[in-house]
Amino acid sequence: MLVPAGALVFIVLGAVAVDLSHVHLRQREVIAAVQGAASDAAASSYRDDAFYAGGDVVIDRGDASREARASLAATGLDITVTSLTVTPAGEVVIEAEAPVETIFATALPGGPDTVTVTATARARLAG
């Protein structure tokens, strides 16, 4: 009588492990994409006239935003930028989130259909 119940518990625990592994993998992909976008934004949007005039690293926020969004769009992932900041020190800070669909949790009572993962990345050019 306990063997079928034990087997069911192991199946549910296996399903939870698969879902958590899937969410973790997707979060790592989102982190890598956001880090790449921050690096691309910092590298391609600095104003070289300010650098050559006085050695200052100045990042154009509009160019940084466009470059970051283009970089994230190229990944093919459904990533939404929640915040993009350019600090006075010339650092690009991107905060983003992405939905991740669960595999087995939807079959469990009260299980989520999607989980939202977040990522934050910083990139700064050395001046």
Secondary structure, DSSP 8 states (H G I E B T S, - for coil): -HHHHHHHHHHHHHHHHHHHHHHHHHHHHHHHHHHHHHHHHHHHSB-HHHHHHHS---B-HHHHHHHHHHHHHHHTS--EEEEEEE-TTSEEEEEEEEEEE-SSGGGSTT--SEEEEEEEEEEE---
